Amino acid sequence: MKLLVCVSKTPETTAKIAFTDGDTQFDATGVQFIMNPYDEWYALVRALELKEAQGGSVTVINVGPASNDTIIRKALAIGADEAVRVDAEPSSSMFVAQQIAAYAKKEGFDAVFLGKETIDYNGSEVGAMVAELMEAPFVSYASHMEMDGDTATITRDIEGGSETVEVKAPFVLSAAKGLAEQRIANMRGIMMAKRKPLKVEAPVEADDLAVAVHYELPPKKGDVKLIDPEDMDELVRLLHEEAKAI
């Protein structure tokens, strides 16, 4: 199988979030960046498992500047065969999706994998957009999948439970927790990654239909109020009148 895995660069989970330029840009000063965990732990690893079981190849793709190459090389160290970086600054989900879909259609991949969301924006937008642009089926929040020939049987998370669907390749899948188990790159993989191809592609012409123009941090949490454990009436009053929890 010929598999494409989309990987994103995101701030490390404990990074302090701040904005600059009048709250129009993320402030990356001092921020440690990582590969988006849903892309790395679940989408990439499941694609590698399929390649190991059935043969084929795994290519990773990222839309971003040259500073993303370190993140992409990590995917190669974990086991991807080759990597592609579309040399453009991602300006919106639609822009990213258009770049991925254009490359996927040009190269004829059997399936496109990506995490269910990125941990910075939590938008869950790119996967569905890629599928629409490719005119391919889209299965979201996949927690288990098996392949039989060109047919995938996928279990996906839904509200209050799960459902199992069948889909024929080519298709697009967004990966949720449970689809695979995290892999850690070993020294051999790290050394081999230096010799694996990382191609740089020029971006295709794309339209930004919606772009972020302002960011705002959530309001700061208020002070903690300590209630005497014997005063349940006061606790109930505060939960009802101030916290609006009951």
C-alpha positions in Angstrom: 0.0 0.0 0.0 1.0 3.5 -0.7 0.3 5.6 2.4 0.5 9.3 3.1 0.7 10.6 6.7 0.2 14.3 7.5 2.3 15.6 10.4 2.1 19.0 12.0 4.4 21.0 14.3 2.8 22.1 17.6 3.9 23.7 20.8 5.0 21.3 23.5 2.1 20.5 25.8 3.5 22.5 28.8 4.4 25.6 26.7 3.3 29.0 27.9 0.8 30.4 25.4 1.0 34.1 24.6 0.3 36.3 21.6 2.0 39.2 19.9 1.5 41.8 17.2 -1.8 43.0 18.8 -2.9 39.5 19.6 -2.8 38.5 15.9 0.2 36.1 16.0 1.3 33.3 18.3 4.4 34.3 20.3 6.9 31.5 19.7 9.6 33.0 21.9 11.2 30.3 24.1 8.6 27.7 22.9 9.7 24.1 22.4 8.0 22.6 19.4 7.1 18.9 18.8 5.3 16.7 16.3 1.6 16.8 17.0 1.0 13.7 19.2 -2.1 12.5 17.4 -0.2 12.5 14.1 2.9 10.8 15.6 1.5 8.3 18.1 -1.5 7.1 16.2 -1.7 8.1 12.5 2.0 7.5 11.7 2.4 4.3 13.8 -0.7 2.7 12.3 0.5 3.4 8.8 3.8 1.9 9.6 2.1 -1.2 11.0 0.1 -1.6 7.8 3.3 -1.3 5.7 5.0 -3.9 7.9 2.1 -6.3 7.6 1.2 -5.9 3.9 4.2 -4.1 2.3 4.2 -0.8 0.6 5.6 2.6 1.6 4.9 5.4 4.1 5.4 9.0 3.1 5.0 11.9 5.6 4.0 15.4 4.5 4.1 18.7 6.2 3.2 22.2 5.1 5.6 24.7 6.6 9.0 26.4 6.5 12.4 24.9 6.7 12.4 25.1 10.5 10.0 22.2 10.4 12.5 19.8 9.0 13.6 18.6 12.5 10.1 17.5 13.2 9.8 15.8 9.8 13.1 14.0 10.4 11.7 12.5 13.6 8.9 10.8 11.5 11.6 9.4 9.3 13.5 8.1 12.3 10.4 6.4 13.6 10.1 4.5 10.3 8.6 6.5 7.4 10.3 5.9 4.1 10.4 9.4 2.7 9.1 12.9 3.5 7.7 15.9 1.7 7.6 19.4 2.9 5.4 21.9 1.1 7.5 25.1 1.4 4.8 27.6 2.6 3.7 29.2 5.8 0.4 27.6 6.7 -2.2 30.4 7.0 -5.4 28.4 7.4 -6.8 24.9 7.6 -8.1 25.2 4.0 -4.7 26.3 2.7 -3.0 23.3 4.4 -5.7 20.9 3.1 -5.3 22.2 -0.4 -1.6 21.6 -0.4 -2.0 18.0 1.0 -4.8 17.1 -1.3 -2.9 18.3 -4.4 0.1 16.2 -3.6 -1.9 13.2 -2.6 -3.9 13.3 -5.9 -0.7 13.8 -7.9 1.0 10.8 -6.4 -2.0 8.5 -6.1 -1.9 7.3 -2.5 -4.1 4.5 -1.3 -4.9 6.2 2.0 -4.2 9.5 3.8 -3.7 9.4 7.6 -3.6 12.3 10.1 -4.4 12.9 13.7 -8.0 13.7 14.7 -6.8 17.2 15.6 -3.7 19.3 16.5 -3.2 20.0 20.2 -2.8 23.8 19.5 -5.9 24.6 17.5 -8.1 21.5 18.2 -10.0 22.3 15.0 -10.4 18.8 13.5 -10.8 20.5 10.1 -8.0 19.5 7.8 -8.9 15.8 7.4 -12.4 16.4 6.2 -11.2 19.2 3.9 -8.6 16.9 2.3 -11.1 14.2 1.7 -13.5 16.6 0.1 -10.8 18.0 -2.2 -9.7 14.5 -3.1 -13.3 13.4 -3.6 -12.6 10.5 -1.2 -14.4 9.0 1.7 -13.5 10.4 5.2 -13.6 8.4 8.4 -12.9 10.4 11.5 -11.9 9.5 15.1 -10.7 6.1 14.2 -9.7 4.0 17.2 -9.1 0.6 15.4 -8.7 -0.5 11.8 -7.8 -3.6 9.8 -7.1 -3.9 6.1 -8.2 -6.7 3.8 -7.0 -6.0 0.3 -8.2 -2.5 -0.6 -11.0 -2.6 2.0 -10.6 -1.1 5.5 -12.7 -2.0 8.5 -12.6 0.9 10.9 -14.0 1.4 14.3 -14.6 5.1 15.1 -15.6 6.9 18.3 -19.1 8.4 18.4 -21.1 10.1 21.1 -21.8 7.5 23.8 -20.1 4.6 22.0 -18.5 3.5 18.8 -19.4 2.3 15.3 -17.7 0.1 12.7 -17.6 1.0 9.0 -16.1 -0.4 5.9 -14.5 1.7 3.2 -12.5 1.0 0.1 -9.3 2.8 -0.8 -8.5 5.5 -1.5 -9.8 7.1 1.7 -8.8 9.7 4.4 -8.7 8.7 8.1 -8.2 10.8 11.2 -6.7 8.9 14.1 -7.8 8.9 17.7 -6.4 7.3 20.8 -6.3 3.6 20.6 -5.5 3.3 16.9 -1.9 2.4 17.6 0.7 2.4 20.4 3.4 5.1 20.5 6.9 4.2 19.1 10.1 5.8 20.1 12.9 6.3 17.5 15.9 4.2 18.2 19.5 5.1 17.4 19.5 3.1 14.2 16.4 4.8 13.0 17.8 8.2 13.9 21.0 7.5 11.9 19.0 6.2 8.9 16.7 9.2 8.9 19.6 11.4 7.9 19.9 9.5 4.7 16.2 9.2 3.8 14.9 11.7 1.2 13.1 14.8 2.3 11.7 16.5 -0.8 10.7 20.2 -0.8 7.7 21.0 -3.0 6.5 24.4 -4.1 3.0 25.2 -2.9 0.1 25.1 -5.3 -2.1 28.1 -5.8 -4.7 28.1 -3.0 -7.5 30.4 -1.7 -7.8 31.3 2.0 -11.5 31.4 2.6 -11.2 32.1 6.4 -8.1 33.2 8.3 -7.5 34.0 12.0 -7.4 37.7 12.7 -7.4 37.8 16.5 -6.5 35.5 19.4 -7.6 35.8 23.0 -6.6 33.9 26.1 -9.4 32.5 28.3 -10.2 34.5 31.4 -8.0 33.9 34.4 -9.5 31.6 37.1 -10.8 33.2 40.2 -9.5 32.7 43.7 -10.3 29.4 45.4 -12.9 29.6 48.1 -12.6 27.3 51.0 -15.9 26.2 52.6 -16.3 24.6 56.1 -17.1 20.9 55.4 -19.9 21.2 57.9 -21.5 24.1 56.1 -23.2 22.3 53.2 -25.9 25.0 52.8 -23.2 27.5 51.9 -21.5 25.2 49.5 -24.8 24.5 47.7 -25.6 28.3 47.6 -22.2 29.0 46.0 -22.5 26.2 43.5 -25.9 27.5 42.5 -25.5 31.3 42.6 -21.9 31.8 41.7 -20.5 28.8 39.9 -23.8 28.2 38.2 -23.0 24.5 38.4 -26.3 23.3 39.8 
